[in-house]
Amino acid sequence: MKTLTNNKGRAAGLGVLLPLCAVFFSNPTVRLVDILPDFIACFVIAAFLGHAAARAPFFAEAREGFIKLGIVSLCKIPAFVIENSVRAGNVSDFDITVLLTFSFSVIEGILFFGIIKDLFSALFYLGERSDMSVLLTPFPISKRKGSRVMSVERLRALSLFCVFLRLAAGALPEFLLLTRTTDSGAHVLNIRAYYPYAVVLAVILSLIGGIIFAKRWCAYIRALRAEGGFFEALDGLVDPSAVPELERKLYLSRLSFSLNLLIFSTVFIFSLRFDNLSGVNLIPTFGLGLFMTVAALRLVGRSKLGYACLISGILYSAVAFLAQLAEFNFLNKYTLEMLARDEGLTLKYLPTVILEGVSIIPFLVLTSLVAASLYKLLCERRITDGGEDDIYLKSRRRSMAVRCCLWVGIGAMCALSRFFDLLFNLYSDITIVSREDGIGGMDFGNVTLSLVPWFGTLVFALSVLYVGYTVYLASKIKEDRELYEK
């Protein structure tokens, strides 16, 4: 087992990036566009706080808040795609933009305020119980001698204000774009004309507040680094006799996060399509390869197996991205009904099918390597020579090998079913169906059905089975390591 109490070098390396993280948080956002994505800073800070989270109160809560905030910020990418897909059908409808922008601002505000509260509580706790007085005392706001100082309490208040200013500046101008109608024919003030001015003013105010926010936090971080002893102060809070148990808890916590990341990656196997959005899959399937690769690297680290997972994961993500891009380009111009009517469109839809088929190979390689990584977790515990323990450990390994192979098999069925579902679209047929017209009569309409109409249900069922079995496999591994990890 790795000794995780000696990871201060890694955390110290990440500490160099903290001023850059402050810059990431300070840049203005317009709608859902964030030039310097917050999730990068969130995940860097979360990794930096990993050492402190196991040793002092409130750091764990702050770290968890940064992870949640990073996930929310990452969700802006698919939300941006959904927004543009909706507005592609009605370019004058900005209601979806207002809804998404305001929703993200509210969620980020709740998380930000909780993070600031927990983070400063953690810093105050550490400062009161260690020799790091710099955590509590006023710090200089510039490098010049005799410069003005700022108290930590004022830094907390400034952080709350700047976060509120940034979120409000990003959300409030969008309300000027809400749809307004009138049936009376009376003159209505066109408030949309003020939108550009509101955005410019909001960006300027947010930028000013962000610059002040970044400079004050950089000054505070500079004072902490000049004082030194941050990690030593954290280690001083831990009883030396409790270090082995702490190492065990840290290992299990890291393993649990990696397995949860693996479970999260399998969610991208699903497809989410809406008829009013041209039937485009809104879930980025290449996310499965990205998150599964990260989970595998966390499990096996820098090894031949880890590098093999990295290569296969990148290949699968690239091919899956191209397949989804090809499908988007086709459905953005044509429909499946047009494909069923015009055989000439077959060649234009064929790249989507071919790329989906090609993606199966790196997907199977990736899942096989991840399964080998999971099995390796169990083999890290040596088998004793002879005795009942020897037989029991062999039985555990054998059952784990069967579970991992079954997991790869279910994943293979999912990938193949997705390929055949697209392939069957090439042989779609148009069926005339009758329906009620809403006034007591009947009318007729066309429905486009693939070669196997019920096959989409099978694809969904296999996807549910794949995610469910991943949860089962991860829970079994967690139980095993909690029982036998020493």
HURA-V412741 format. One record per residue. N is the residue number from 1. SS is DSSP state (h for helix, s for strand, l for the rest). NEAR is the number of other C-alpha atoms within 10 Angstrom. D_CENTER is the distance of its C-alpha to the mean C-alpha in whole Angstrom. Layout:
# HURA-V412741
n=N ss=SS near=NEAR d_center=D_CENTER
n=N ss=SS near=NEAR d_center=D_CENTER
This chain:
# HURA-V412741
n=1 ss=l near=10 d_center=28
n=2 ss=l near=10 d_center=27
n=3 ss=l near=13 d_center=28
n=4 ss=h near=16 d_center=25
n=5 ss=h near=16 d_center=27
n=6 ss=h near=11 d_center=28
n=7 ss=l near=12 d_center=25
n=8 ss=h near=16 d_center=26
n=9 ss=h near=10 d_center=26
n=10 ss=h near=12 d_center=22
n=11 ss=h near=19 d_center=22
n=12 ss=h near=15 d_center=25
n=13 ss=h near=11 d_center=23
n=14 ss=h near=16 d_center=20
n=15 ss=h near=19 d_center=22
n=16 ss=l near=13 d_center=24
n=17 ss=l near=14 d_center=20
n=18 ss=h near=19 d_center=20
n=19 ss=h near=18 d_center=23
n=20 ss=h near=14 d_center=21
n=21 ss=h near=24 d_center=18
n=22 ss=h near=22 d_center=20
n=23 ss=h near=19 d_center=21
n=24 ss=h near=21 d_center=17
n=25 ss=h near=24 d_center=17
n=26 ss=h near=24 d_center=21
n=27 ss=l near=21 d_center=20
n=28 ss=l near=25 d_center=21
n=29 ss=l near=21 d_center=19
n=30 ss=s near=18 d_center=21
n=31 ss=l near=22 d_center=19
n=32 ss=l near=20 d_center=16
n=33 ss=s near=14 d_center=16
n=34 ss=l near=16 d_center=15
n=35 ss=l near=11 d_center=17
n=36 ss=l near=16 d_center=16
n=37 ss=l near=19 d_center=12
n=38 ss=h near=23 d_center=12
n=39 ss=h near=23 d_center=8
n=40 ss=h near=16 d_center=10
n=41 ss=h near=23 d_center=13
n=42 ss=h near=24 d_center=11
n=43 ss=h near=19 d_center=10
n=44 ss=h near=19 d_center=13
n=45 ss=h near=22 d_center=15
n=46 ss=h near=23 d_center=13
n=47 ss=h near=19 d_center=15
n=48 ss=h near=22 d_center=18
n=49 ss=l near=20 d_center=18
n=50 ss=h near=19 d_center=18
n=51 ss=h near=24 d_center=22
n=52 ss=h near=23 d_center=23
n=53 ss=h near=21 d_center=21
n=54 ss=l near=20 d_center=23
n=55 ss=l near=20 d_center=26
n=56 ss=l near=19 d_center=27
n=57 ss=l near=17 d_center=26
n=58 ss=l near=23 d_center=23
n=59 ss=h near=26 d_center=21
n=60 ss=h near=21 d_center=19
n=61 ss=h near=17 d_center=19
n=62 ss=h near=26 d_center=18
n=63 ss=h near=24 d_center=15
n=64 ss=h near=19 d_center=13
n=65 ss=h near=23 d_center=13
n=66 ss=h near=26 d_center=12
n=67 ss=h near=20 d_center=9
n=68 ss=h near=19 d_center=9
n=69 ss=h near=24 d_center=9
n=70 ss=h near=21 d_center=7
n=71 ss=h near=15 d_center=4
n=72 ss=h near=17 d_center=7
n=73 ss=h near=20 d_center=8
n=74 ss=h near=15 d_center=5
n=75 ss=h near=13 d_center=6
n=76 ss=h near=20 d_center=10
n=77 ss=h near=16 d_center=10
n=78 ss=h near=13 d_center=11
n=79 ss=h near=17 d_center=12
n=80 ss=h near=17 d_center=14
n=81 ss=h near=13 d_center=15
n=82 ss=h near=19 d_center=16
n=83 ss=h near=19 d_center=18
n=84 ss=h near=16 d_center=20
n=85 ss=h near=18 d_center=21
n=86 ss=h near=19 d_center=23
n=87 ss=h near=17 d_center=24
n=88 ss=h near=13 d_center=26
n=89 ss=h near=12 d_center=28
n=90 ss=l near=10 d_center=29
n=91 ss=l near=10 d_center=29
n=92 ss=l near=11 d_center=31
n=93 ss=l near=15 d_center=28
n=94 ss=l near=18 d_center=26
n=95 ss=h near=17 d_center=25
n=96 ss=h near=15 d_center=22
n=97 ss=h near=24 d_center=21
n=98 ss=h near=20 d_center=23
n=99 ss=h near=15 d_center=21
n=100 ss=h near=18 d_center=17
n=101 ss=h near=24 d_center=18
n=102 ss=h near=21 d_center=20
n=103 ss=h near=13 d_center=17
n=104 ss=h near=20 d_center=14
n=105 ss=h near=21 d_center=17
n=106 ss=h near=14 d_center=18
n=107 ss=h near=13 d_center=15
n=108 ss=h near=20 d_center=14
n=109 ss=h near=19 d_center=18
n=110 ss=h near=12 d_center=18
n=111 ss=h near=19 d_center=15
n=112 ss=h near=21 d_center=17
n=113 ss=h near=17 d_center=20
n=114 ss=h near=15 d_center=20
n=115 ss=h near=21 d_center=18
n=116 ss=h near=18 d_center=21
n=117 ss=h near=15 d_center=23
n=118 ss=h near=20 d_center=22
n=119 ss=h near=21 d_center=22
n=120 ss=h near=20 d_center=26
n=121 ss=h near=16 d_center=27
n=122 ss=h near=20 d_center=26
n=123 ss=h near=19 d_center=27
n=124 ss=h near=17 d_center=30
n=125 ss=h near=17 d_center=31
n=126 ss=h near=25 d_center=30
n=127 ss=h near=18 d_center=33
n=128 ss=h near=12 d_center=35
n=129 ss=l near=13 d_center=35
n=130 ss=l near=16 d_center=36
n=131 ss=l near=14 d_center=38
n=132 ss=l near=19 d_center=35
n=133 ss=h near=15 d_center=37
n=134 ss=h near=18 d_center=35
n=135 ss=h near=24 d_center=32
n=136 ss=l near=17 d_center=34
n=137 ss=l near=13 d_center=37
n=138 ss=l near=18 d_center=37
n=139 ss=s near=21 d_center=35
n=140 ss=s near=18 d_center=37
n=141 ss=l near=19 d_center=35
n=142 ss=l near=17 d_center=36
n=143 ss=l near=10 d_center=37
n=144 ss=l near=8 d_center=41
n=145 ss=l near=7 d_center=43
n=146 ss=l near=8 d_center=44
n=147 ss=l near=11 d_center=41
n=148 ss=l near=11 d_center=40
n=149 ss=s near=13 d_center=38
n=150 ss=s near=16 d_center=35
n=151 ss=l near=15 d_center=35
n=152 ss=h near=19 d_center=32
n=153 ss=h near=14 d_center=32
n=154 ss=h near=11 d_center=32
n=155 ss=h near=17 d_center=29
n=156 ss=h near=15 d_center=27
n=157 ss=h near=11 d_center=29
n=158 ss=h near=17 d_center=28
n=159 ss=h near=22 d_center=25
n=160 ss=h near=17 d_center=25
n=161 ss=h near=14 d_center=27
n=162 ss=h near=23 d_center=25
n=163 ss=h near=22 d_center=22
n=164 ss=h near=19 d_center=23
n=165 ss=h near=19 d_center=25
n=166 ss=h near=25 d_center=22
n=167 ss=h near=22 d_center=20
n=168 ss=h near=17 d_center=24
n=169 ss=h near=26 d_center=25
n=170 ss=h near=24 d_center=21
n=171 ss=h near=25 d_center=22
n=172 ss=h near=17 d_center=26
n=173 ss=h near=22 d_center=27
n=174 ss=h near=22 d_center=25
n=175 ss=h near=18 d_center=28
n=176 ss=h near=18 d_center=30
n=177 ss=h near=19 d_center=29
n=178 ss=l near=17 d_center=30
n=179 ss=l near=11 d_center=32
n=180 ss=l near=10 d_center=35
n=181 ss=l near=8 d_center=38
n=182 ss=l near=8 d_center=42
n=183 ss=l near=5 d_center=45
n=184 ss=l near=6 d_center=48
n=185 ss=l near=7 d_center=48
n=186 ss=l near=7 d_center=48
n=187 ss=l near=7 d_center=46
n=188 ss=l near=9 d_center=43
n=189 ss=l near=8 d_center=41
n=190 ss=l near=10 d_center=39
n=191 ss=h near=12 d_center=36
n=192 ss=h near=16 d_center=34
n=193 ss=h near=11 d_center=36
n=194 ss=h near=12 d_center=35
n=195 ss=h near=15 d_center=31
n=196 ss=h near=12 d_center=32
n=197 ss=h near=12 d_center=34
n=198 ss=h near=17 d_center=31
n=199 ss=h near=19 d_center=28
n=200 ss=h near=14 d_center=30
n=201 ss=h near=14 d_center=31
n=202 ss=h near=24 d_center=28
n=203 ss=h near=19 d_center=26
n=204 ss=h near=14 d_center=29
n=205 ss=h near=16 d_center=29
n=206 ss=h near=25 d_center=26
n=207 ss=h near=20 d_center=26
n=208 ss=h near=17 d_center=29
n=209 ss=h near=22 d_center=27
n=210 ss=h near=24 d_center=25
n=211 ss=h near=17 d_center=27
n=212 ss=h near=16 d_center=29
n=213 ss=h near=22 d_center=26
n=214 ss=h near=22 d_center=25
n=215 ss=h near=17 d_center=28
n=216 ss=h near=21 d_center=29
n=217 ss=h near=22 d_center=26
n=218 ss=h near=20 d_center=27
n=219 ss=h near=19 d_center=30
n=220 ss=h near=24 d_center=29
n=221 ss=h near=19 d_center=27
n=222 ss=h near=19 d_center=30
n=223 ss=h near=19 d_center=33
n=224 ss=h near=17 d_center=30
n=225 ss=h near=15 d_center=31
n=226 ss=h near=10 d_center=34
n=227 ss=h near=13 d_center=35
n=228 ss=l near=13 d_center=33
n=229 ss=l near=14 d_center=33
n=230 ss=h near=19 d_center=30
n=231 ss=h near=15 d_center=29
n=232 ss=h near=13 d_center=32
n=233 ss=h near=19 d_center=32
n=234 ss=h near=18 d_center=29
n=235 ss=h near=18 d_center=31
n=236 ss=l near=15 d_center=34
n=237 ss=l near=13 d_center=33
n=238 ss=l near=14 d_center=32
n=239 ss=l near=10 d_center=36
n=240 ss=h near=10 d_center=36
n=241 ss=h near=8 d_center=37
n=242 ss=h near=9 d_center=34
n=243 ss=h near=14 d_center=32
n=244 ss=h near=14 d_center=32
n=245 ss=h near=11 d_center=31
n=246 ss=h near=19 d_center=28
n=247 ss=h near=19 d_center=27
n=248 ss=h near=20 d_center=27
n=249 ss=h near=17 d_center=25
n=250 ss=h near=20 d_center=22
n=251 ss=h near=20 d_center=22
n=252 ss=h near=16 d_center=22
n=253 ss=h near=14 d_center=19
n=254 ss=h near=16 d_center=17
n=255 ss=h near=20 d_center=18
n=256 ss=h near=17 d_center=17
n=257 ss=h near=14 d_center=13
n=258 ss=h near=21 d_center=13
n=259 ss=h near=25 d_center=15
n=260 ss=h near=16 d_center=12
n=261 ss=h near=18 d_center=9
n=262 ss=h near=23 d_center=12
n=263 ss=h near=24 d_center=12
n=264 ss=h near=18 d_center=9
n=265 ss=h near=23 d_center=9
n=266 ss=h near=23 d_center=13
n=267 ss=h near=18 d_center=11
n=268 ss=h near=19 d_center=11
n=269 ss=h near=25 d_center=15
n=270 ss=l near=23 d_center=16
n=271 ss=l near=17 d_center=17
n=272 ss=l near=12 d_center=17
n=273 ss=l near=13 d_center=20
n=274 ss=l near=10 d_center=23
n=275 ss=h near=8 d_center=26
n=276 ss=h near=10 d_center=26
n=277 ss=h near=18 d_center=23
n=278 ss=l near=19 d_center=26
n=279 ss=l near=16 d_center=24
n=280 ss=l near=22 d_center=21
n=281 ss=l near=17 d_center=18
n=282 ss=l near=19 d_center=15
n=283 ss=l near=18 d_center=12
n=284 ss=l near=19 d_center=12
n=285 ss=l near=22 d_center=13
n=286 ss=h near=24 d_center=13
n=287 ss=h near=21 d_center=9
n=288 ss=h near=23 d_center=11
n=289 ss=h near=28 d_center=13
n=290 ss=h near=18 d_center=10
n=291 ss=h near=21 d_center=8
n=292 ss=h near=25 d_center=12
n=293 ss=h near=29 d_center=13
n=294 ss=h near=19 d_center=12
n=295 ss=h near=25 d_center=13
n=296 ss=h near=29 d_center=16
n=297 ss=h near=21 d_center=17
n=298 ss=h near=18 d_center=16
n=299 ss=h near=19 d_center=18
n=300 ss=h near=19 d_center=21
n=301 ss=l near=14 d_center=21
n=302 ss=l near=10 d_center=23
n=303 ss=l near=10 d_center=25
n=304 ss=h near=10 d_center=26
n=305 ss=h near=16 d_center=24
n=306 ss=h near=20 d_center=21
n=307 ss=h near=16 d_center=22
n=308 ss=h near=17 d_center=23
n=309 ss=h near=28 d_center=19
n=310 ss=h near=20 d_center=18
n=311 ss=h near=14 d_center=21
n=312 ss=h near=21 d_center=20
n=313 ss=h near=27 d_center=17
n=314 ss=h near=17 d_center=17
n=315 ss=h near=20 d_center=20
n=316 ss=h near=26 d_center=18
n=317 ss=h near=23 d_center=15
n=318 ss=h near=15 d_center=18
n=319 ss=h near=20 d_center=20
n=320 ss=h near=27 d_center=18
n=321 ss=h near=19 d_center=17
n=322 ss=h near=18 d_center=21
n=323 ss=h near=23 d_center=21
n=324 ss=h near=21 d_center=19
n=325 ss=h near=15 d_center=20
n=326 ss=h near=20 d_center=24
n=327 ss=h near=23 d_center=23
n=328 ss=h near=18 d_center=22
n=329 ss=h near=15 d_center=25
n=330 ss=h near=21 d_center=28
n=331 ss=h near=18 d_center=27
n=332 ss=h near=15 d_center=27
n=333 ss=h near=9 d_center=30
n=334 ss=l near=15 d_center=31
n=335 ss=l near=16 d_center=31
n=336 ss=h near=23 d_center=32
n=337 ss=h near=17 d_center=35
n=338 ss=h near=15 d_center=36
n=339 ss=h near=22 d_center=35
n=340 ss=h near=20 d_center=37
n=341 ss=h near=14 d_center=40
n=342 ss=l near=10 d_center=40
n=343 ss=h near=12 d_center=40
n=344 ss=h near=11 d_center=40
n=345 ss=h near=17 d_center=36
n=346 ss=h near=14 d_center=36
n=347 ss=h near=10 d_center=35
n=348 ss=h near=15 d_center=33
n=349 ss=h near=22 d_center=30
n=350 ss=h near=17 d_center=31
n=351 ss=h near=16 d_center=29
n=352 ss=h near=23 d_center=26
n=353 ss=h near=21 d_center=28
n=354 ss=h near=14 d_center=28
n=355 ss=h near=19 d_center=25
n=356 ss=h near=26 d_center=23
n=357 ss=h near=20 d_center=26
n=358 ss=h near=15 d_center=26
n=359 ss=h near=23 d_center=22
n=360 ss=h near=21 d_center=23
n=361 ss=h near=15 d_center=25
n=362 ss=h near=21 d_center=22
n=363 ss=h near=24 d_center=20
n=364 ss=h near=18 d_center=23
n=365 ss=h near=18 d_center=23
n=366 ss=h near=26 d_center=20
n=367 ss=h near=25 d_center=20
n=368 ss=h near=20 d_center=23
n=369 ss=h near=22 d_center=22
n=370 ss=h near=26 d_center=20
n=371 ss=h near=20 d_center=22
n=372 ss=h near=17 d_center=25
n=373 ss=h near=23 d_center=22
n=374 ss=h near=21 d_center=22
n=375 ss=h near=20 d_center=26
n=376 ss=h near=16 d_center=26
n=377 ss=h near=15 d_center=25
n=378 ss=h near=19 d_center=28
n=379 ss=h near=14 d_center=30
n=380 ss=l near=10 d_center=30
n=381 ss=l near=14 d_center=32
n=382 ss=l near=9 d_center=36
n=383 ss=l near=13 d_center=38
n=384 ss=l near=11 d_center=41
n=385 ss=l near=9 d_center=45
n=386 ss=l near=8 d_center=46
n=387 ss=h near=8 d_center=46
n=388 ss=h near=10 d_center=44
n=389 ss=h near=12 d_center=41
n=390 ss=h near=13 d_center=41
n=391 ss=h near=13 d_center=42
n=392 ss=h near=12 d_center=39
n=393 ss=h near=17 d_center=36
n=394 ss=h near=14 d_center=37
n=395 ss=h near=12 d_center=37
n=396 ss=h near=14 d_center=33
n=397 ss=h near=15 d_center=32
n=398 ss=h near=13 d_center=34
n=399 ss=h near=12 d_center=32
n=400 ss=h near=20 d_center=29
n=401 ss=h near=18 d_center=30
n=402 ss=h near=12 d_center=30
n=403 ss=h near=19 d_center=27
n=404 ss=h near=22 d_center=25
n=405 ss=h near=17 d_center=27
n=406 ss=h near=16 d_center=27
n=407 ss=h near=21 d_center=23
n=408 ss=h near=22 d_center=24
n=409 ss=h near=16 d_center=26
n=410 ss=h near=19 d_center=24
n=411 ss=h near=26 d_center=21
n=412 ss=h near=19 d_center=24
n=413 ss=h near=15 d_center=26
n=414 ss=h near=23 d_center=22
n=415 ss=h near=23 d_center=22
n=416 ss=h near=16 d_center=26
n=417 ss=h near=19 d_center=26
n=418 ss=h near=25 d_center=23
n=419 ss=h near=21 d_center=26
n=420 ss=h near=17 d_center=29
n=421 ss=h near=21 d_center=27
n=422 ss=h near=20 d_center=27
n=423 ss=h near=20 d_center=30
n=424 ss=h near=16 d_center=32
n=425 ss=h near=22 d_center=31
n=426 ss=h near=20 d_center=34
n=427 ss=h near=16 d_center=37
n=428 ss=l near=20 d_center=36
n=429 ss=s near=18 d_center=39
n=430 ss=s near=16 d_center=39
n=431 ss=s near=10 d_center=41
n=432 ss=s near=9 d_center=43
n=433 ss=s near=10 d_center=42
n=434 ss=s near=10 d_center=44
n=435 ss=s near=10 d_center=43
n=436 ss=s near=10 d_center=44
n=437 ss=l near=10 d_center=44
n=438 ss=l near=8 d_center=44
n=439 ss=l near=6 d_center=48
n=440 ss=l near=6 d_center=49
n=441 ss=l near=8 d_center=50
n=442 ss=s near=10 d_center=48
n=443 ss=s near=10 d_center=46
n=444 ss=s near=11 d_center=45
n=445 ss=s near=10 d_center=41
n=446 ss=s near=12 d_center=40
n=447 ss=s near=12 d_center=37
n=448 ss=s near=19 d_center=35
n=449 ss=s near=18 d_center=35
n=450 ss=l near=22 d_center=33
n=451 ss=l near=15 d_center=36
n=452 ss=l near=13 d_center=34
n=453 ss=l near=14 d_center=33
n=454 ss=l near=11 d_center=32
n=455 ss=h near=16 d_center=30
n=456 ss=h near=17 d_center=27
n=457 ss=h near=10 d_center=27
n=458 ss=h near=14 d_center=27
n=459 ss=h near=23 d_center=24
n=460 ss=h near=17 d_center=22
n=461 ss=h near=13 d_center=24
n=462 ss=h near=21 d_center=23
n=463 ss=h near=25 d_center=20
n=464 ss=h near=17 d_center=20
n=465 ss=h near=16 d_center=22
n=466 ss=h near=26 d_center=20
n=467 ss=h near=23 d_center=17
n=468 ss=h near=14 d_center=20
n=469 ss=h near=18 d_center=21
n=470 ss=h near=25 d_center=18
n=471 ss=h near=17 d_center=18
n=472 ss=h near=15 d_center=22
n=473 ss=h near=19 d_center=22
n=474 ss=h near=19 d_center=19
n=475 ss=h near=14 d_center=21
n=476 ss=h near=14 d_center=24
n=477 ss=h near=19 d_center=23
n=478 ss=h near=16 d_center=22
n=479 ss=h near=11 d_center=26
n=480 ss=h near=14 d_center=27
n=481 ss=h near=18 d_center=26
n=482 ss=h near=14 d_center=27
n=483 ss=h near=9 d_center=30
n=484 ss=h near=9 d_center=31
n=485 ss=l near=15 d_center=29
n=486 ss=l near=12 d_center=32
